[in-house]
Amino acid sequence: MRHIVVIGATSAIASACIEIWANQMPTKFSLIARDSNKLQRMSKDFIIRFPLIEISQYTLDFLNVEEVSSLIHKISKVVPIEIALLAQGYLPEQVDCESDIELCKKTININAISPVLFLEALAQIMENQKFGTLAVIGSVAGDRGRKSNYVYGASKALIAAYMGGLSHRFSKSKINIILIKPGPVETPMTERYRRSGLAMASPKKVAKDITKGISIGNNIIYTPGKWRWVMLLIVHLPKFIFNRMRI
Amino acid sequence: MIKTISGWGLYPKQKSIVKTPINNDQIKDFTVNTRELILPRAMGRSYGDSSLSEHVIQMNKFRYFINFDQNTGLLECDSGVTIEQIVKYFLIRGWFLSVTPGTQYVSIGGAIASDVHGKNHHVSGSFSNYLLDIKILLGDGQIVNASRDENNDLFFATCGGMGLTGIILSARFYLKRISSSLISQTTLKAKNLDEALELFEENILSHYSVAWLDCMATGESLGRSLIILGEHATNGDLYEKKSKIISIPITMPISPINNITMRIFNELHYQKQFRLTDKRVVSLQNFFYPLDKIKNWNRLYGTRGFVQYQCVIPKFYGRKGIKKILEIVSNSGQGSFLTVLKVLGPENENYLSFPMEGYTLALDFTWNIQVQKLLDNLDKVVSHFGGRLYLAKDSRMSHNFFKEGYKRLDQFEKVREKYNAVNKFESIQSRRLKIK
């Protein structure tokens, strides 16, 4: 049975991905999340909808090196891991970050440090098993620092550089390293921005792009696809124009 | 978030502060720590003002299945789960709703609160007949169970209680076994109302039955109709072919529905079947949810919106009552695009459930002043024969007429008092109807 590990499994994008995978074939899921109550409700719902899947649930401290590494080793011992998706994330209000350094720390911890702990443990395992796909949800915000969300952006940029390194390390192996860069997605995380009229993609659409990108093995997945070109433009904007923009 | 909301009829509209909780703690917080009068809401598929309030608790995030027993078909799920979700995941395994309304886009909470009925009411009763129990959050934040054995007064008030007793969190109800996703459908042509009612009675054992009626017909052919009977097929498999869904993207500035188009449509619809009896096998989606194929069909009625008038006339006076209503409608010059007639079975124990043994007639009218007068006249007829209107469709009846039709209102109000719902849960409808 195919084994997929999802970290931050209760997030809207992650659960939409799980739904697509569960619909494809019988799969064993190891789901890791902070909110054990929600994880339990969600898992039960999946089992009822897709009776042929298996789900193991795990809750732990996402920043505890020991706990993370021993859990990942434990999970991989049961069945080799085919796909691991990291979807934990936290989006603070940039203005708040500027006055509250604790909030900056929290943002970087959840979006950057925690994924690194998981990724390093998973990379080791995939190196030993000699196959697998490691996918992380980054963000278009990581492509260029902007005044409207640079703490969040910086945490996602760390992931981008990190994944670049992993991809280099595994370039001669059968291990796929995939960085997903969604634009704004309609999830509980972005709920407070919905009124501003910002065009947002649905988690369903994003999950479709992610699962498809993973099955093809694309190194970088922009979703929706248009963001590849939008960000290409933004990244290359000369500073004197960029500085005038309110983005 | 402040939003303008309306029921499915797009009339009336209400500016409302909408809160969307994501877990029980938040619902509790939104319910207890507020002085405002609130109302739970999910899909907004009731037609009139029963899901409207200045402050609504939107239950769309409560969409989990909680438990399913393969042996008995007992399903437990959050109140925000929709019938569409259930059909999607359970039909393929041979399970279907014991009772389903004419659209899949209603939540289980809504189905309970309106105690919805379907084409099988005459043999199976309404949705709550298959409901084992519910979990409900009361006005003081307490979460209690209600069933026929436990807090049964709360159970009888909540089923059909239009969300006025508390917030339904989850429910357990029985699905039924089926072996095919097909329905054997028989359509009988009736040249007038008498013939239609006779055909209904002759086919009272048919599992599903409903009649489409040409409300533009007058005189000899008053009430001419097509009576549609259905049984679950025994052949065929459980796979459901996806049917094409078309969508009405915007509300029509000028409605294409008027007396001329209606006359043409009704004539064609009646005449397209040549034979007196037509038998065919149709998909379950086509049989139960034909209008779901046109997404946002309510927008066809234009910006003013429409009202659906659904009444029931007790069986004893059924023939007279329905005839009188049809006469008034056809003389008024106000046509109803879609008119549906159905036999209902006996009344259940719920205090505000709509069905009673008799005939129910549902008519759609584009909203305008003349329609208002027409409906006031129809109210008099319905009241005269001891009938009543369906709260899930209503946006205009008077509180006197409501009181006359719903004789157990006292008991309902007592339950509201007992379970701390007074001065907590209110809708625009309950205020209009002066429900205490």
Interface residues (C-beta under 8 A of the other chain):
Chain A: N37 K38 R41 M42 K44 D45 I48 R49 P51 P188 R194 R195
Chain B: M1 I22 N23 Y64 F65 I66 N67 F68 Y89 R93
